[in-house]
Amino acid sequence: MALKARAHESNLRSGGAEKRDERLVLHAVDLSPLVEPFRGNGKLSLRFEGLPPRARFSNGNRAGERAWSLTPEDLPGLSYVLAPDTDIDHTVTLRVVGLERGDTLGVQTVRMKDTLGTATTAAPSAPSSRGN
């Protein structure tokens, strides 16, 4: 028991508790216009690369360091989740992949500020069990 108390006290001194209590910012995002040109190509995967640190989407899965994969089925009700200190005016790379043949159908730079809707603040961040 004393060991747990010391670990907790050390965590408080190092600022670890502050990071756990950080409130994330959720931005409604509409990515459907980006997918529309590729709709006739069968099953698609949307891979977003070059995300800011700690950024993710509310659906889909982590696809590597600062990358996230979505499918068109993930898009309704999608939120872009950012740390509160992240500037929304940044770009990411979108790679659209046709899953039937595994070929890249298109690559484009997306200015995220142009795709975002209203922001809301979420509960303190907690470890995610999806794709991490």
N, C-alpha and C positions, 0 to 999 in steps of 0.2 A: 504494500500500500504506500509506503514512504517513497518507493521508487517512482510510482505513478505521480505522486504529488510533486516530486522534484522535476520530473519530465515536463509536467504541465507548467510549473513555475518557470522553467527554462524556456519553454515555448512562448510564454507571455513576454519574457524579457527580450527574446529575439525578434518579436513582432509576428510570430507565426499565427497567433490568434487573429490578428488584424486581417491577414490574408484570407483566412477561412471565412471571416465575416464580410468580405467584400461583396457588394451587391452588383450583380451583372445587369447589363442593359440589353433588353430584347427589342429588336427592331423588326416590325412586320416587313416582309420582303416579298416582292412579286417578281419571280424569275421566269414566269411563263413566256413573256415575249422573247427571251433568249433561246428558248427551246423550240418555239413555233417553226422556224425554218427547217428543223430536223425531224419533224413529226412523221414523215413518210418513210423513215429508215428503220423501222422495227424497234426493238427494245434499246433504250438508251441509258447511258451512265453519264452523269454530269460531274466532272471532277474539278473542284475549285482549288487552285494552288496559289501559294504565296499569301495565305491568310495572316493577319496580324497575330502576334503571340496571344494565346488563350482564346482566340476567336473560334467559333463553331456554329453550326446550324442546329435548329431544334429537332430536325429529322435527319436521316441518313447515318453515315458512319465515317469515323476518322479514316483517312486514306494515307496517312503518313505524317511526317513532320510538317505542320502548317498546311495540311491539305484535307479536303473533305469531299466525300462522294455522295451524290443524291441520284435518285431516279425521278422521272416525271411524276410518279405516284406520291413522292415525298413533298411536292410543291404546295398543295393546298394547305393553308394555315401556317406556312413556314415562317420561322423567325430567325434572324441573324443575331447571334449572342456574342456580345463584346464586353470586355472589361470596361469599367467606367472611364478610364483614362485614355481609351483608344479613340483616335480621330476618325470620324465616319467618312471623311473625304480621302479614301485610299482606293487603290486598284488591286484587283486579283486577276489571275488568269483562269479562264474557263476552258476546259478541254471536254468536248462532246465526243463520246465514244459509242460506236454501234456495237452492241454486245453480241450480235449474231456472228459477226466476222472479226470482232476485236479491233476494228480499224478506227482511227481518229477521223471524225467527220468534220471537225472544225475546232479552231483555237481562236479565242478572242480575249481582249483585255476588257474587263468590266469595271467601271467606276461605281463602287458600291453605293455611294451617296445618291446616285441617280435611281437606284432600285429600292431604296428604303422608304418605309412609311413611318407611322407614329411609333415613338419609342416608349417603352415602359420599363420600370425597374423590377427585377425579379428578386426572389429571396436570396439570402447569402449563398455564395457558391458552395457546392458540395461536390465530392468526387462523382463523376458520371460513370454509370455502369455500361453505357452504350459506346462501343467502339474505341474506348480509351485503353 
